Amino acid sequence: MSGVVTRGGRIRRAAFLMLLALAAETLSVYWNHPLSFYLFVAVGGVLSLLAVVSFLLSWISPHSKPESWGSVTSIDDSKEAVNG
């Protein structure tokens, strides 16, 4: 199950992208240069858009279990193993 991204991982990625976007936009506000507007619109806007898309995709993506769960057996399989 290597390479599977869980729903929580997608939300964390969206939050990280949004933090990067906010940092770029904050930097562009305090940077006194004509290119700061392009930083605000291009970098901040693209990162914000990626964050929103990643967050929305986490809602519609199929649910997957984290790798740390390992192999999970159903309750019926467990009862059959105990009862023989």
Residue pairs with C-beta under 8 A, 6 or more apart in sequence:
1 64
1 67
2 67
4 64
4 67
5 13
5 64
6 64
6 65
6 66
7 58
7 61
7 63
7 64
8 66
10 54
10 55
10 57
10 58
10 61
11 55
11 58
13 54
14 51
14 52
14 54
14 55
14 58
15 51
17 47
17 48
17 50
17 51
17 54
18 47
18 48
18 51
20 47
21 43
21 44
21 45
21 47
21 48
21 51
22 44
24 39
24 40
24 43
24 44
24 47
25 40
25 44
27 39
28 36
28 37
28 39
28 40
28 43
28 44
29 36
29 40
31 39
65 72
73 81
